[in-house]
Amino acid sequence: MNWEQVLAWLESLGQFGARPGLERINRVLDALGRPEKKLNIIHIAGTNGKGSVAAFISSILTAAGYRTGLYTSPHLVRYTERFLLDGTEADQCELARHFSLIRDVVARLQTESNLILTEFEVLTVAACLYFAAQKVDYLVLEAGLGGRLDATNVVDPSLAVITRIGLDHLDVLGNTLVSIANEKAGIIKPGVATVLGAQETEVTAAICNQAQQKKAKLYFAPELVSAYPKEISLTGQRFDLQIADLPRQRNLQIKLLGPHQLENVATAACAWYALLKQGVTISETAFSQGLATAFWPARFEVISTDPVTIIIDGGHNYSAARALARTVKQYLPMEKVLLVIGLLGDKDVDGILKVLAPLAAKAVATRPNSPRALNPEEVARKLESLKVESLVEPDIEAAVNRALSMAKPGDTVLVCGSLYLVGRVRERLQHN
């Protein structure tokens, strides 16, 4: 297959949606010789922050001289964004070769037993093949939905990491924090060290219980790492870290903005500490360089500051909306903010809008590029009930242009609500 044929095949698989379970992907991996067994894996699950934590950890490993793979989801614009080798997107032709091999195996198994893989399962198998072929020293592997039955949970990692857990995907993972925590904790393997980021009390208890049952050593970031903010701007933030018994790390810098990113840094720093305890060589210099160079797009990402500040943020659940609101108040306390917002209908729409409405002088409601998108008319109606003057513009590019036309120098246009929205906006703005 060439790359265009790969894209067509992946699109055809999208109709099968998300189907939790490991039997299908295990059968395909068996047929391919279990390529994931050749990989040294750091497996990351969580509701919020797992992409940023994955980016920090992979950047630290790369700075330390390790050949590092990073597999994440979803992508913003291109599928190749999901497959990063030392921070660089995978080559389409190289990936196509692996997808061709997978399709042949899937076609045979479908004929034999009517086996049909989902899009995410195929992508995960491709990641195992690609990074094994690249002979990476480490693969940082981000779980998709959940943990226990997520397609990525076929691996035996050397380290597991669980970031902050919140209420999302309730139809699949359960409608309480504890039920979701138990699903996410499914990535903990017997005897495998696990890093746990900051959590609600009941989440910590549930995960500690699973770790004890599996005799997995637990590194709890809030107990081992303290962050001391020093300076913030729209270009980054500077801080000190105290990590367990290590010398204090001073004047560290990251590009990612917001107080929640310091929480993510603490989780990544705890992972560094856990790796050191495993005998992995990563110097303090590599740690600080890795943090400084780490980048994760569409997370309070500043696209422009002159004459109007344009920021995009892909947070798409209630917890992410709260983090976004705190960041806006911290970084833009005096600016007039115009929202360009689009949401998916299966999210906590009312909760998200109640958090974001106080930020907005005006709003333009639009439609994310997803079949699950909520009608922008409904978003606008709900915002109006929250006392936010709102316009409707279903076309994404036209919605951004409408907001920019209303903005005055010094104002901020904030595009938010869904990765399916901000990915498209990011691509258009960067090509203007």
DRENTILO-787084 format. One line per 8 residues: their letters; for each residue x, y, z of C-alpha. Coordinates in pm, 1 decimal, m for minus. Each point is the difference from the previous one (the first is absolute). Last residue first. Layout:
a> X,Y,Z  ...
***
This chain:
nhqlrerv> m140.3,3183.4,670.3  124.5,m359.3,11.0  44.4,m3.7,377.0  m350.1,140.4,48.4  m162.9,m267.6,m215.8  176.1,m295.7,163.7  m62.5,127.3,351.4  m367.1,59.7,m74.4
rgvlylsg> m49.7,m354.8,m127.6  170.1,m147.9,302.2  m190.1,236.4,227.6  m341.0,m133.1,m97.1  46.0,m377.3,10.2  213.5,54.2,310.5  m316.4,132.8,163.0  m125.7,287.5,213.6
cvlvtdgp> 231.8,289.1,m76.1  103.1,289.6,m220.2  89.7,302.1,212.4  13.8,336.4,m176.6  174.6,248.9,225.2  m28.3,379.2,m7.8  302.5,231.5,m4.4  m83.5,146.9,m338.7
kamslarn> m378.2,m27.6,m50.4  m193.1,m318.2,m61.8  m330.7,m6.9,m188.4  157.8,m81.7,m337.1  216.1,m264.8,166.6  m310.3,m170.0,138.2  m164.9,m10.3,m341.5  320.0,m126.8,m162.2
vaaeidpe> 14.3,m281.4,251.9  m362.2,m93.5,m69.0  53.3,19.3,m377.6  284.6,m249.8,28.3  m211.1,m236.8,208.6  m317.6,9.9,m211.1  m300.5,m32.4,232.9  m11.6,372.4,83.3
vlsevkls> m238.6,80.6,284.4  28.8,315.7,208.9  m2.2,36.8,377.1  m40.0,272.5,260.9  85.8,m176.7,325.1  m259.1,27.8,278.3  3.7,m368.4,100.7  m332.3,m52.7,m180.3
elkravee> 174.1,148.6,m305.1  272.5,m262.4,36.5  m259.2,m280.7,m1.8  m163.8,138.9,m311.8  336.8,41.2,m172.7  95.4,m362.8,70.5  m339.7,m118.0,m128.6  37.2,203.1,m318.4
pnlarpsn> 350.2,m144.6,m38.1  m156.1,m347.2,m37.1  203.0,m240.6,211.3  271.6,m186.7,m186.3  m3.4,m380.8,17.7  41.5,m32.4,m377.2  328.7,188.9,45.4  165.5,307.8,m153.4
prtavaka> m101.2,233.5,279.4  m302.9,223.0,m66.4  1.6,369.0,92.8  m116.3,233.5,274.7  140.2,353.2,m3.8  25.0,149.2,345.9  6.0,342.7,164.2  160.9,155.1,310.8
alpalvkl> 95.0,m347.8,110.5  180.5,m121.8,309.6  m315.6,m39.4,212.6  m140.6,m239.3,m266.0  286.0,m251.5,20.4  m91.9,m181.6,323.1  m375.6,0.0,m59.6  64.9,m106.5,m358.9
igdvdkdg> 200.1,m307.1,101.8  m258.4,m112.6,255.9  m288.6,40.9,m242.4  181.3,m187.9,m275.9  110.5,m294.9,209.9  114.3,m182.5,m314.8  m195.9,m226.4,m236.8  m117.4,289.9,m217.2
llgivllv> 346.1,103.1,m108.0  81.5,366.4,43.2  86.8,304.3,m208.3  121.4,334.4,125.0  149.6,315.9,m140.6  18.3,210.2,313.3  76.7,370.9,11.5  209.8,104.4,299.4
kemplyqk> 53.5,360.4,113.4  334.8,16.8,177.0  55.7,94.5,363.5  86.8,m329.2,171.3  148.2,m166.3,m307.1  268.3,m238.5,131.0  m142.2,m103.4,337.3  m371.2,38.1,m77.6
vtralara> 45.0,m175.1,m334.4  192.2,m282.7,166.4  m262.4,m55.2,269.4  m273.0,m12.6,m265.4  197.3,m248.4,m209.4  53.0,m229.7,299.3  m373.3,14.1,74.1  m77.8,m82.2,m362.6
asynhggd> 241.0,m293.6,13.0  m181.7,m140.7,303.5  m337.3,41.6,m171.4  100.5,m168.3,m324.8  138.5,100.9,m339.0  330.0,181.6,48.6  130.0,75.3,m349.8  124.5,351.9,66.3
iiitvpdt> 78.7,263.1,m260.6  123.5,352.3,71.1  m6.7,305.2,m226.1  120.9,332.4,142.8  m103.7,288.2,m222.5  240.7,254.1,m152.0  228.3,m182.8,43.0  11.9,m293.3,242.1
sivefrap> m27.9,m303.5,m225.8  m34.7,m378.9,23.0  23.2,m33.6,378.7  m66.5,m362.2,91.8  m221.4,m53.7,302.2  41.5,m370.6,m73.6  m33.2,m17.0,m376.6  346.4,m143.7,m61.3
wfatalgq> 221.4,m185.5,249.3  359.8,116.0,14.4  292.7,m115.4,207.8  322.0,198.7,m51.3  34.0,141.3,351.3  m110.3,m320.2,174.3  249.5,m209.5,m193.0  277.4,249.5,63.0
sfatesit> m67.8,m8.9,375.6  m0.9,m381.5,12.7  299.9,m30.4,m231.4  195.7,235.5,226.8  m106.6,m189.5,312.1  138.9,m313.2,m164.1  m202.9,m296.0,m121.2  163.8,m341.9,44.4
vgqkllay> m260.9,m269.4,72.4  78.9,m198.2,313.8  m357.7,m85.7,92.7  12.0,264.5,274.9  95.5,253.0,m268.1  m307.9,m108.2,m195.7  m220.6,64.9,304.7  154.3,346.5,43.5
wacaatav> m62.6,82.2,m365.0  m361.1,m119.9,40.2  m32.9,229.7,302.4  128.4,284.4,m215.2  m266.1,m83.4,m261.5  m270.7,11.6,269.2  138.0,327.2,138.1  12.9,144.9,m351.9
nelqhpgl> m366.7,m91.1,m44.6  m86.3,185.8,320.8  207.4,291.6,m128.1  m204.4,m24.5,m319.3  m319.0,40.4,205.2  121.2,346.4,101.8  m19.0,113.2,m362.5  232.3,23.7,m297.2
lkiqlnrq> 219.1,m247.1,m183.1  337.4,137.2,m107.7  184.1,m131.9,303.6  283.6,137.3,208.7  199.9,m115.7,300.6  161.3,269.7,210.1  119.5,m232.3,275.1  m13.0,m378.6,44.4
rpldaiql> 39.8,m67.9,373.5  250.0,m276.5,73.3  m166.0,m343.9,4.9  m160.4,m147.4,314.4  m359.3,18.6,m126.7  m19.4,237.5,m296.8  4.4,369.2,87.5  m76.7,202.2,m308.4
dfrqgtls> 61.2,366.7,m80.6  m201.7,208.0,m246.0  m5.6,187.7,m332.0  m294.0,32.3,m236.4  m44.6,42.9,m372.6  m45.5,242.4,m290.7  m329.8,150.7,115.1  168.9,94.1,325.7
iekpyasv> 60.7,m160.8,338.9  266.5,31.3,270.4  98.4,m173.2,324.1  m226.3,m298.4,64.7  120.9,m244.6,270.3  m78.8,m361.9,m83.3  10.0,m279.0,258.9  63.1,m363.3,m91.2
lepafylk> 0.1,m319.0,209.2  m329.7,16.3,188.1  m201.5,158.5,m282.0  163.9,m240.7,m250.5  m100.4,m327.7,165.1  252.8,m267.2,m102.3  m167.1,m339.6,39.1  189.1,m330.9,4.7
akkqqaqn> m217.4,m266.6,m163.2  m89.7,m300.6,212.6  m303.5,m62.4,m221.6  m247.7,14.6,287.8  187.5,295.0,149.4  m14.4,191.4,m329.1  m373.4,m66.7,m26.3  m61.5,134.8,351.3
ciaatvet> 220.9,301.9,m62.1  m208.2,70.2,m311.2  m328.2,m2.0,191.3  134.8,206.6,289.3  151.7,261.6,m231.0  m330.1,29.0,m187.6  m195.4,46.4,323.3  229.8,281.5,110.4
eqaglvta> m17.6,195.8,m326.1  317.7,m32.1,m200.6  349.2,142.6,m56.6  211.5,m225.9,m221.2  71.0,m366.0,61.6  319.3,m164.9,m120.0  m5.3,m380.4,m20.9  282.3,m250.6,40.0
vgpkiiga> m75.1,m339.0,m157.7  m28.6,m296.9,239.7  m326.8,m121.5,m145.5  m122.4,238.5,m272.1  m179.0,329.6,51.4  m176.7,89.9,m326.0  m334.0,m100.6,153.7  33.8,300.2,228.6
kenaisvl> m191.2,199.6,m261.8  m303.2,m227.6,39.7  16.5,10.4,379.5  32.0,377.6,m10.6  m310.6,26.0,m219.8  m200.8,m202.7,251.1  138.1,208.0,287.1  m70.4,332.5,m169.8
tnglvdlh> m360.8,m99.4,m53.9  m206.0,m34.2,m318.7  155.6,m306.3,m156.0  273.3,m49.9,m261.8  m201.0,m44.8,m320.1  m305.3,225.8,30.7  189.7,231.2,236.2  254.9,90.9,m267.2
dlgirtiv> 121.6,279.6,230.6  m8.9,73.2,373.2  351.0,69.8,124.8  330.8,m177.1,55.4  330.3,185.5,31.1  293.3,m185.0,m154.1  82.2,m370.0,31.7  351.2,m114.6,m93.2
alspdvvn> 117.2,m357.7,m50.0  365.9,m102.3,m22.5  187.6,m293.3,m156.5  m304.4,m75.1,m209.3  m151.8,m336.8,m95.0  m222.2,89.8,m293.4  m348.3,m114.0,m103.9  m148.1,296.6,185.9
tadlrggl> 31.7,225.0,m305.5  m335.4,m123.3,m134.3  m177.9,133.7,308.8  m177.0,m264.0,208.3  162.9,79.6,335.0  105.6,350.9,m94.8  m276.5,243.2,m80.0  m24.1,144.6,m348.5
gaelvlyd> 327.8,48.9,m187.5  304.8,m94.2,200.1  315.9,199.8,m66.0  312.8,m200.9,m76.1  346.3,141.3,61.5  219.2,m241.6,m194.5  357.9,m28.7,120.6  331.1,m110.1,m149.8
vkqaafyl> m150.4,13.8,m347.0  93.5,m271.4,m248.3  m166.8,178.4,m291.8  m159.7,m330.4,m104.9  m138.1,m38.6,353.8  m130.6,356.2,m19.7  m182.5,m67.4,m327.1  m142.4,m341.2,88.3
caavtlve> m132.5,100.5,343.2  m135.4,328.0,m135.0  m171.8,m180.5,m287.0  m168.8,m232.6,250.8  m125.9,309.7,185.5  m127.0,158.3,m320.9  m186.9,m318.8,m92.7  m159.0,m16.9,346.3
fetlilns> m96.2,366.8,m19.7  m176.1,m48.3,m333.9  m196.3,m297.5,128.9  89.6,m354.5,m97.6  m233.5,m249.3,m165.7  30.5,m375.3,54.9  m248.3,m200.1,m209.8  170.6,m328.5,94.5
etqlravv> 202.9,m129.4,m292.4  m78.5,267.5,m257.5  41.2,279.0,255.8  321.7,m158.3,122.1  142.6,1.6,m352.1  m107.9,360.6,m64.8  142.0,108.6,336.8  337.3,m155.7,m82.1
drilsfhr> 16.5,163.6,m343.6  m116.2,331.2,144.0  272.2,m10.2,265.6  274.0,m51.5,m257.0  m129.9,287.5,m208.1  m14.7,219.6,310.3  367.2,m73.2,63.5  104.0,105.4,m350.2
alecqdae> m221.6,307.3,21.2  187.7,111.7,311.9  329.6,11.6,m188.3  m160.1,182.9,m291.3  m163.3,255.4,231.2  322.0,78.6,187.1  m55.2,23.3,374.6  m30.8,341.4,160.7
tgdllfre> 309.7,134.9,174.7  26.0,40.4,379.7  264.6,m267.7,51.2  m220.2,m230.4,m208.4  m361.8,116.4,10.0  m295.2,m213.5,m112.0  m336.6,158.9,79.4  79.9,311.5,m202.7
tyrvlhps> 22.2,m229.4,m304.7  m379.3,m23.4,2.2  m15.3,363.0,m108.5  m211.9,294.7,118.5  m46.3,3.4,377.5  83.0,m361.1,78.9  m185.5,m198.8,262.9  195.3,m160.1,149.2
tylgtryg> 359.4,m62.2,102.1  298.1,m222.6,m81.4  343.9,136.3,88.0  319.5,m178.0,m99.6  338.5,73.7,152.8  357.9,m66.9,m104.7  172.7,75.9,328.5  253.8,280.5,21.4
aatlissi> m106.0,153.3,330.6  m175.0,280.5,m187.9  m209.4,m264.4,m174.8  m99.7,m152.1,335.1  m96.1,341.9,137.6  m203.7,77.4,m313.5  m182.2,m332.7,29.2  m85.6,70.2,364.0
faavsgkg> m122.6,355.3,m63.0  m209.4,m98.7,m303.9  m157.8,m290.6,188.9  m81.8,232.5,288.8  m160.6,244.8,m243.8  m202.7,m275.8,m164.5  m103.7,m149.8,334.6  m113.1,335.7,139.2
ntgaihii> m366.0,m81.2,52.4  m184.9,m331.1,17.9  280.9,m239.1,83.0  222.7,m266.4,m156.0  371.0,m19.6,m81.6  207.8,m307.6,m88.0  378.5,30.3,m1.3  119.3,m276.0,m232.5
nlkkeprg> 324.5,m181.4,m75.9  m90.1,m160.5,m332.5  85.1,m338.9,m152.1  m311.0,m160.5,153.4  m208.9,256.3,m190.8  89.2,m180.4,m324.6  m209.5,m304.3,102.9  77.0,m226.6,m299.3
ladlvrni> m243.3,158.9,m245.5  m265.4,m272.4,32.6  14.2,31.3,378.1  m38.5,376.8,m34.7  m315.0,m53.5,m208.0  m148.1,m241.4,253.2  87.8,233.3,286.5  m174.0,288.6,m174.8
relgprag> m326.1,m192.5,m21.9  3.8,m146.0,352.7  85.9,325.8,178.1  m337.9,159.7,65.9  m170.9,338.3,m23.0  m186.2,63.5,m325.0  39.8,361.0,m110.7  m155.3,83.5,m335.8
fqglselw> m54.3,m260.4,m271.7  m77.1,268.4,m259.3  353.0,137.4,36.1  137.5,m308.3,m175.7  m90.4,141.6,m340.3  192.8,317.9,79.7  305.2,m207.0,90.8  m20.3,m180.0,m334.4
alvqewnm> m32.7,325.7,m195.3  294.5,149.0,188.3  213.4,m305.9,m75.0  m97.0,20.3,m366.9  115.9,361.1,m12.8  326.2,m101.8,169.9  84.1,m267.4,m256.8  m105.5,m358.2,58.3
***
